């Protein structure tokens, strides 16, 4: 996998290197998904800056962002955007409701539109994160990879590996909350495949959805250009 090892995160990954159905691969060093970066070393911050990864989107709720700030908020040299997704990252009551909870994240189209406009307009590499880098980040990653026409098995594999990387975080959570359901913290492929099936049934394609919420065809083209390797 395309994991970036940082001292302050467990689940930071480059969306580059995924195969595209028409040929080629998604571009490296353009879009990064991550769990919450709380503290990075000066060397790690400089590494990201020198690689041009200077636009950061925080997908967490207002409450989460106020409780624990992203490392990049007010950080010199980085452009930080706070774009909370609908649902505020709350877990559904039942495991079978996870795909529906992912679709619900798209309910606030103004926030999705803002995120996609940042993707389209920024001249730098972009890192987007939530708390664990699994659910909200997973939904945005799935939209990007679908837009790039990455095969479904590879989109699901990118989602599924979060289970491995955040396992220490989930284990600590279980020690503090022994009554947590067994599925909490998992990233089973059927969660995302269920969401994508419902999404395509409702919106047909990511292009159609983005046009529906107000993103221009030029903006969509700009995002695709950034996704495709040359």
Kinemage of the C-alpha trace (Angstrom):
@kinemage 1
@onewidth
@group {chain A} dominant
@subgroup {mainchain}
@vectorlist {calphas} color= white
{ca unk a 1} P 0.000 0.000 0.000
{ca unk a 2} L 0.979 3.655 -0.353
{ca unk a 3} L 1.212 4.397 3.371
{ca unk a 4} L 3.101 7.457 4.605
{ca unk a 5} L 4.684 6.783 7.991
{ca unk a 6} L 4.218 9.772 10.291
{ca unk a 7} L 4.768 9.832 14.037
{ca unk a 8} L 1.417 11.523 14.697
{ca unk a 9} L -0.837 9.324 12.522
{ca unk a 10} L -1.529 5.652 11.835
{ca unk a 11} L -3.512 5.769 8.625
{ca unk a 12} L -1.999 8.333 6.242
{ca unk a 13} L -1.998 7.059 2.660
{ca unk a 14} L -1.408 8.343 -0.852
{ca unk a 15} L -4.277 7.702 -3.262
{ca unk a 16} L -1.741 7.364 -6.065
{ca unk a 17} L -0.848 4.079 -7.704
{ca unk a 18} L -4.340 2.629 -8.115
{ca unk a 19} L -5.028 1.041 -11.514
{ca unk a 20} L -7.445 2.824 -13.840
{ca unk a 21} L -9.791 0.755 -15.996
{ca unk a 22} L -8.801 2.586 -19.189
{ca unk a 23} L -5.101 2.128 -18.428
{ca unk a 24} L -2.475 3.762 -16.266
{ca unk a 25} L -2.610 4.592 -12.575
{ca unk a 26} L -3.812 7.347 -10.278
{ca unk a 27} L -1.237 10.056 -9.682
{ca unk a 28} L 1.023 9.974 -6.652
{ca unk a 29} L 1.601 12.929 -4.349
{ca unk a 30} L -1.698 14.632 -5.156
{ca unk a 31} L -4.401 13.320 -2.809
{ca unk a 32} L -3.682 11.895 0.648
{ca unk a 33} L -6.196 10.389 3.083
{ca unk a 34} L -5.442 10.322 6.794
{ca unk a 35} L -6.569 9.923 10.352
{ca unk a 36} L -6.320 12.972 12.617
{ca unk a 37} L -2.808 14.505 12.553
{ca unk a 38} L -2.427 15.824 16.085
{ca unk a 39} L 1.310 16.390 16.254
{ca unk a 40} L 3.973 16.079 13.578
{ca unk a 41} L 7.670 16.644 13.971
{ca unk a 42} L 9.348 19.589 12.280
{ca unk a 43} L 10.962 17.143 9.871
{ca unk a 44} L 7.617 15.557 8.937
{ca unk a 45} L 5.965 18.927 8.474
{ca unk a 46} L 8.837 20.014 6.246
{ca unk a 47} L 8.618 16.752 4.289
{ca unk a 48} L 4.969 17.410 3.459
{ca unk a 49} L 5.677 21.039 2.657
{ca unk a 50} L 8.578 20.195 0.339
{ca unk a 51} L 6.426 17.601 -1.448
{ca unk a 52} L 3.796 20.271 -2.039
{ca unk a 53} L 1.165 18.711 0.231
{ca unk a 54} L 0.070 22.010 1.706
{ca unk a 55} L -3.740 22.006 1.405
{ca unk a 56} L -5.511 20.251 4.301
{ca unk a 57} L -9.245 19.504 4.661
{ca unk a 58} L -10.643 18.554 8.078
{ca unk a 59} L -13.862 16.529 7.701
{ca unk a 60} L -14.678 16.366 11.426
{ca unk a 61} L -17.538 18.041 13.230
{ca unk a 62} L -17.238 21.459 14.862
{ca unk a 63} L -17.253 19.751 18.257
{ca unk a 64} L -14.416 17.395 17.315
{ca unk a 65} L -12.331 20.161 15.766
{ca unk a 66} L -12.724 22.352 18.851
{ca unk a 67} L -11.964 19.461 21.200
{ca unk a 68} L -8.750 18.423 19.433
{ca unk a 69} L -7.253 20.654 16.780
{ca unk a 70} L -5.713 19.377 13.594
{ca unk a 71} L -1.959 19.943 13.514
{ca unk a 72} L -2.406 22.023 10.373
{ca unk a 73} L -4.884 24.556 11.751
{ca unk a 74} L -3.167 27.978 11.758
{ca unk a 75} L 0.073 26.262 10.672
{ca unk a 76} L 2.314 28.530 8.646
{ca unk a 77} L 2.766 27.332 5.064
{ca unk a 78} L -0.421 25.212 5.053
{ca unk a 79} L -3.904 26.077 3.816
{ca unk a 80} L -6.401 24.564 6.289
{ca unk a 81} L -10.099 24.087 5.496
{ca unk a 82} L -12.754 22.852 7.917
{ca unk a 83} L -15.536 21.059 6.006
{ca unk a 84} L -17.670 18.948 8.391
{ca unk a 85} L -19.560 16.087 6.804
{ca unk a 86} L -23.210 15.417 7.555
{ca unk a 87} L -23.713 13.109 10.559
{ca unk a 88} L -20.716 14.412 12.512
{ca unk a 89} L -19.046 10.997 12.437
{ca unk a 90} L -21.561 9.388 14.807
{ca unk a 91} L -21.727 5.599 14.660
{ca unk a 92} L -25.010 4.054 13.513
{ca unk a 93} L -26.914 1.973 16.045
{ca unk a 94} L -26.621 -1.203 13.964
{ca unk a 95} L -23.930 -2.630 11.693
{ca unk a 96} L -26.359 -3.032 8.808
{ca unk a 97} L -26.950 0.728 8.852
{ca unk a 98} L -23.337 1.596 8.008
{ca unk a 99} L -23.841 1.897 4.207
{ca unk a 100} L -26.850 4.176 4.789
{ca unk a 101} L -24.811 6.276 7.228
{ca unk a 102} L -22.189 6.759 4.513
{ca unk a 103} L -24.844 7.887 2.039
{ca unk a 104} L -26.170 10.248 4.708
{ca unk a 105} L -22.749 11.922 4.839
{ca unk a 106} L -23.533 13.333 1.395
{ca unk a 107} L -26.748 14.900 2.688
{ca unk a 108} L -25.162 18.306 3.194
{ca unk a 109} L -24.340 19.030 -0.422
{ca unk a 110} L -22.872 22.449 0.449
{ca unk a 111} L -20.060 20.803 2.412
{ca unk a 112} L -19.324 18.263 -0.347
{ca unk a 113} L -19.362 21.073 -2.895
{ca unk a 114} L -16.876 23.054 -0.806
{ca unk a 115} L -14.567 20.035 -0.508
{ca unk a 116} L -14.658 19.342 -4.229
{ca unk a 117} L -14.071 23.018 -5.060
{ca unk a 118} L -10.948 22.958 -2.913
{ca unk a 119} L -9.809 19.808 -4.722
{ca unk a 120} L -10.458 21.452 -8.083
{ca unk a 121} L -8.907 24.840 -7.314
{ca unk a 122} L -5.866 24.076 -5.181
{ca unk a 123} L -2.500 24.170 -6.872
{ca unk a 124} L -0.938 21.920 -4.241
{ca unk a 125} L -1.241 18.371 -3.049
{ca unk a 126} L -4.175 17.865 -0.701
{ca unk a 127} L -4.458 15.874 2.527
{ca unk a 128} L -7.951 15.256 3.907
{ca unk a 129} L -8.689 13.666 7.253
{ca unk a 130} L -11.326 12.868 9.828
{ca unk a 131} L -10.638 11.165 13.155
{ca unk a 132} L -9.709 7.564 12.331
{ca unk a 133} L -9.335 8.123 8.591
{ca unk a 134} L -11.804 5.333 7.879
{ca unk a 135} L -15.432 6.390 7.445
{ca unk a 136} L -15.730 10.041 6.418
{ca unk a 137} L -12.312 9.951 4.803
{ca unk a 138} L -13.254 6.627 3.222
{ca unk a 139} L -16.360 8.102 1.598
{ca unk a 140} L -14.435 11.022 0.067
{ca unk a 141} L -11.688 8.641 -1.082
{ca unk a 142} L -14.260 6.376 -2.721
{ca unk a 143} L -15.743 9.333 -4.604
{ca unk a 144} L -12.310 10.379 -5.865
{ca unk a 145} L -11.271 6.874 -6.905
{ca unk a 146} L -14.636 6.288 -8.583
{ca unk a 147} L -14.212 9.574 -10.438
{ca unk a 148} L -10.857 8.282 -11.682
{ca unk a 149} L -12.538 5.057 -12.875
{ca unk a 150} L -10.551 2.829 -10.515
{ca unk a 151} L -11.965 -0.751 -10.448
{ca unk a 152} L -14.314 -1.487 -7.566
{ca unk a 153} L -12.093 -4.206 -5.981
{ca unk a 154} L -9.251 -1.679 -5.680
{ca unk a 155} L -11.550 0.957 -4.185
{ca unk a 156} L -12.720 -1.604 -1.633
{ca unk a 157} L -9.166 -2.713 -0.880
{ca unk a 158} L -8.127 0.883 -0.226
{ca unk a 159} L -10.999 1.163 2.261
{ca unk a 160} L -10.478 -2.233 3.866
{ca unk a 161} L -6.839 -1.714 4.857
{ca unk a 162} L -7.820 0.958 7.403
{ca unk a 163} L -8.855 -1.924 9.662
{ca unk a 164} L -5.218 -3.043 9.795
{ca unk a 165} L -3.628 0.364 10.283
{ca unk a 166} L -5.945 1.678 13.008
{ca unk a 167} L -6.132 -1.603 14.933
{ca unk a 168} L -4.007 -0.273 17.865
{ca unk a 169} L -6.381 2.712 18.149
{ca unk a 170} L -9.432 0.437 18.168
{ca unk a 171} L -7.853 -1.906 20.718
{ca unk a 172} L -7.321 1.026 23.086
{ca unk a 173} L -10.912 2.108 22.542
{ca unk a 174} L -12.136 -1.367 23.454
{ca unk a 175} L -10.091 -1.403 26.655
{ca unk a 176} L -11.841 1.787 27.716
{ca unk a 177} L -15.265 0.643 26.426
{ca unk a 178} L -15.557 -3.180 26.708
{ca unk a 179} L -19.236 -3.109 25.714
{ca unk a 180} L -18.542 -1.766 22.228
{ca unk a 181} L -20.058 -3.929 19.468
{ca unk a 182} L -17.525 -6.140 17.682
{ca unk a 183} L -18.026 -4.313 14.361
{ca unk a 184} L -16.988 -0.907 15.685
{ca unk a 185} L -13.699 0.181 14.087
{ca unk a 186} L -13.878 -2.362 11.272
{ca unk a 187} L -13.782 -1.507 7.580
{ca unk a 188} L -15.432 -4.504 5.953
{ca unk a 189} L -15.619 -4.191 2.152
{ca unk a 190} L -19.377 -4.816 2.219
{ca unk a 191} L -19.850 -1.538 4.125
{ca unk a 192} L -18.398 0.499 1.283
{ca unk a 193} L -19.765 -1.675 -1.519
{ca unk a 194} L -23.244 -1.278 -0.031
{ca unk a 195} L -22.809 2.478 0.060
{ca unk a 196} L -21.526 2.631 -3.517
{ca unk a 197} L -24.393 0.461 -4.749
{ca unk a 198} L -26.937 2.761 -3.096
{ca unk a 199} L -25.051 5.819 -4.335
{ca unk a 200} L -25.050 4.711 -7.965
{ca unk a 201} L -28.689 3.705 -7.778
{ca unk a 202} L -29.563 7.194 -6.547
{ca unk a 203} L -27.130 9.360 -8.516
{ca unk a 204} L -25.955 7.033 -11.359
{ca unk a 205} L -22.343 8.298 -11.332
{ca unk a 206} L -20.002 10.551 -9.383
{ca unk a 207} L -19.941 12.964 -12.328
{ca unk a 208} L -23.743 13.211 -12.273
{ca unk a 209} L -23.779 13.696 -8.501
{ca unk a 210} L -21.163 16.458 -8.567
{ca unk a 211} L -22.995 18.268 -11.359
{ca unk a 212} L -26.229 17.865 -9.387
{ca unk a 213} L -24.796 19.599 -6.285
{ca unk a 214} L -23.429 22.500 -8.332
{ca unk a 215} L -19.856 21.628 -9.286
{ca unk a 216} L -19.035 22.744 -12.806
{ca unk a 217} L -17.901 20.424 -15.584
{ca unk a 218} L -14.600 22.349 -15.628
{ca unk a 219} L -14.085 21.723 -11.899
{ca unk a 220} L -14.769 18.014 -12.390
{ca unk a 221} L -12.288 17.955 -15.257
{ca unk a 222} L -9.661 19.671 -13.091
{ca unk a 223} L -10.058 17.039 -10.372
{ca unk a 224} L -9.753 14.233 -12.920
{ca unk a 225} L -6.602 15.774 -14.380
{ca unk a 226} L -5.064 15.769 -10.910
{ca unk a 227} L -6.070 12.144 -10.368
{ca unk a 228} L -4.556 10.798 -13.585
{ca unk a 229} L -0.844 10.121 -13.880
{ca unk a 230} L 0.965 11.450 -16.922
